[in-house]
Amino acid sequence: MEKVYEIQRIKQVIQEVEGGEQYIVRSPEDGAKIASQFIGDDDREVFFVMSLNTKNRVVAVHRCHVGSLNSSIVTPREVFKSAILNNSASIIVSHQHPSQNVEPSREDIEVTRRLVEAGKILGIEVLDHLIVNANAEYCSLKEKGYI
């Protein structure tokens, strides 16, 4: 006979962000400034998720995956985990290229499309995918028409 386990609670470990600022995203530029602050100058590719409430206020940020020099493995399960745990209405995803180039790769575009589809199923809208760098330059895949 197999055992059946009941999940009693799911615990999220929360760390307050230094400064405790209230971030509201009104444009891709706003999102890029926030993402650049957290991951803009990292030496490896980092996939970053901002979880937003219905008023587009960032309620949580999550370094979803730290990759290698030129790649990061991104799965919808990991991307949406923090959004689900924080009762988010939408997310903005972001990553940076250690080369500081903000042009999207073919893989970036494919990942974006996969995340948008997963978000539709979950009821959590993917508002944008931003590629950022330390110089405050960015590329919005929504502005480029991929979302």
Summary of the structure (lengths in Angstrom):
residues: 147
radius of gyration: 15.6
end to end distance: 48.1
largest distance: 59.5
contacts: 428
relative contact order: 0.19
helix: 27%
strand: 24%
